[in-house]
Amino acid sequence: MAFFAFPNAQDLSRTGGVCFRGDIVKKSTDSPARMMGLMGTLGIEITAFIIGGVYLGRYLDRHFGTDPAFLIVGIFGGMIVGIASALFTLRSFIKD
Protein backbone atom coordinates (compact mmCIF):
# COMPACT_ATOMS: atom_id res chain seq x y z
CA MET A 1 0.00 0.00 0.00
CA ALA A 2 1.25 3.45 -0.85
CA PHE A 3 2.30 5.77 1.94
CA PHE A 4 1.43 8.87 -0.07
CA ALA A 5 -0.79 8.76 -3.13
CA PHE A 6 -0.72 11.73 -5.50
CA PRO A 7 -3.31 11.76 -8.25
CA ASN A 8 -1.36 13.96 -10.68
CA ALA A 9 2.00 15.57 -11.40
CA GLN A 10 0.79 18.94 -10.15
CA ASP A 11 0.73 17.57 -6.61
CA LEU A 12 4.35 16.45 -7.02
CA SER A 13 5.49 20.06 -7.28
CA ARG A 14 4.43 20.64 -3.67
CA THR A 15 6.67 17.82 -2.40
CA GLY A 16 9.81 18.83 -4.28
CA GLY A 17 9.23 16.35 -7.08
CA VAL A 18 9.41 13.20 -4.96
CA CYS A 19 6.59 10.70 -4.95
CA PHE A 20 6.62 7.84 -2.44
CA ARG A 21 4.81 4.73 -3.63
CA GLY A 22 5.94 1.72 -1.64
CA ASP A 23 9.67 1.20 -2.24
CA ILE A 24 9.72 3.15 -5.52
CA VAL A 25 10.93 6.76 -5.38
CA LYS A 26 10.53 8.84 -8.54
CA LYS A 27 12.34 12.15 -9.03
CA SER A 28 10.86 14.87 -11.16
CA THR A 29 13.43 16.32 -13.59
CA ASP A 30 11.29 19.28 -14.60
CA SER A 31 11.61 21.05 -11.24
CA PRO A 32 12.90 24.63 -11.66
CA ALA A 33 14.87 24.43 -8.40
CA ARG A 34 16.61 21.25 -9.54
CA MET A 35 17.52 22.87 -12.88
CA MET A 36 18.87 25.98 -11.12
CA GLY A 37 20.95 23.75 -8.89
CA LEU A 38 22.33 21.92 -11.91
CA MET A 39 23.27 25.17 -13.67
CA GLY A 40 24.96 26.45 -10.53
CA THR A 41 26.91 23.22 -10.14
CA LEU A 42 28.07 23.28 -13.75
CA GLY A 43 29.18 26.91 -13.49
CA ILE A 44 31.07 26.33 -10.25
CA GLU A 45 32.81 23.24 -11.66
CA ILE A 46 34.06 25.04 -14.76
CA THR A 47 35.08 28.17 -12.83
CA ALA A 48 36.92 26.21 -10.13
CA PHE A 49 38.99 24.26 -12.66
CA ILE A 50 39.88 27.41 -14.60
CA ILE A 51 40.97 29.20 -11.40
CA GLY A 52 42.97 26.12 -10.40
CA GLY A 53 44.65 26.13 -13.81
CA VAL A 54 45.51 29.82 -13.45
CA TYR A 55 47.12 29.32 -10.03
CA LEU A 56 49.02 26.23 -11.16
CA GLY A 57 50.18 28.01 -14.32
CA ARG A 58 51.37 31.07 -12.39
CA TYR A 59 53.22 28.86 -9.92
CA LEU A 60 54.96 26.94 -12.71
CA ASP A 61 55.80 30.19 -14.54
CA ARG A 62 57.50 31.60 -11.43
CA HIS A 63 59.31 28.32 -10.77
CA PHE A 64 60.67 27.86 -14.31
CA GLY A 65 60.89 31.54 -15.32
CA THR A 66 58.60 31.20 -18.34
CA ASP A 67 56.28 34.14 -17.80
CA PRO A 68 53.07 33.60 -19.81
CA ALA A 69 53.55 30.05 -21.15
CA PHE A 70 52.26 27.91 -18.28
CA LEU A 71 49.57 30.46 -17.44
CA ILE A 72 48.07 30.05 -20.91
CA VAL A 73 48.38 26.27 -20.72
CA GLY A 74 46.77 26.32 -17.26
CA ILE A 75 43.82 28.40 -18.46
CA PHE A 76 43.11 26.15 -21.44
CA GLY A 77 43.77 23.00 -19.42
CA GLY A 78 41.36 24.20 -16.74
CA MET A 79 38.74 24.91 -19.38
CA ILE A 80 39.09 21.45 -20.91
CA VAL A 81 39.00 19.63 -17.56
CA GLY A 82 36.14 21.84 -16.29
CA ILE A 83 34.00 21.22 -19.36
CA ALA A 84 34.72 17.47 -19.20
CA SER A 85 33.74 17.43 -15.52
CA ALA A 86 30.57 19.39 -16.28
CA LEU A 87 29.66 16.92 -19.02
CA PHE A 88 30.05 13.99 -16.61
CA THR A 89 27.83 15.80 -14.10
CA LEU A 90 25.26 16.52 -16.80
CA ARG A 91 25.33 12.90 -17.95
CA SER A 92 24.67 11.65 -14.42
CA PHE A 93 21.83 14.18 -14.05
CA ILE A 94 20.20 13.00 -17.29
CA LYS A 95 20.58 9.36 -16.23
CA ASP A 96 18.58 10.09 -13.04
N, C-alpha and C positions, 0 to 999 in steps of 0.2 A: 504494500500500500504506500502511496506517495505521502511524503511528509508535507510538502507544499504542492498544491496543484494550481497552475496558472492557465487560464483558458486561452490567452493569446499573447503574442510577442509584446504588446503594449505594456502588459503587466510586468514583463521582464525588465523594462527600463527602470522601474522603481526599486528593483533589487540589485542593481549594478550589473545586470546581464547574466546572472547565475540562476539557474532553475534546478531545484533539487527534486528528483524523481527517483526514489529508491537509492541505488548505488550510482546512478548515472548523473554526472554533473556536466551541463552544457554551458559553454561560454559564448556570449554574444560578441561577434567581432565588429558589429556596426555601432558600438558605443562611442560617442564623441570623446569621452574622457579617456578611454583606452587608446584611441587614435592620437590624442594629444600627448599621452604618455609615450607612445611609440615614437612620435616625431621628436619629442624632447630627448629621448634616449639616443636616437640616431644622430641628432645634432651634437650631443655631448660626446659621443664616441668619436666622431670625426674630429671635432675640435680638440679633444684631449690628445689624440694621436699626432695631430699637426703640432700642437704645442710641445709635446714630447720630442718630436723630430727637430724642432727649432732649438730646444735646449741641448739635445745631444749633438746637433750640428755645430752649435756655438762652442760647446766644450771641446769637440774634436778640432775645430779650427784654431782655438787657442793653444791646444796641446801640440799640434803639428805645424802651426804657423801658416796655414793656408786659409786666408781670410774668408772669402765668400763660398768656397767650394763645398765644404761639408754642410754649411747652412742650407744651401740650395738642395743638396741631396737629402738632407733631413726633412725639409719641407715637403718635397715630392714623395719621399718614402713614407712620411706620416700621412699624407693624403691617400696613398695607395693602401696602406695598412688600415687606415680609418674607414675607407670606403668598403674594403673587404670585410671588416668587422661589422659594419652596418648592414651589409648584404646578408651575412650569416644571421644577424639578429632579425632582419626582416623575413628571412626564410623560416626561422623558427616561429615567428609570429603568424605567418601564413599557414604553417602546418597545424597550429592550434586551431 
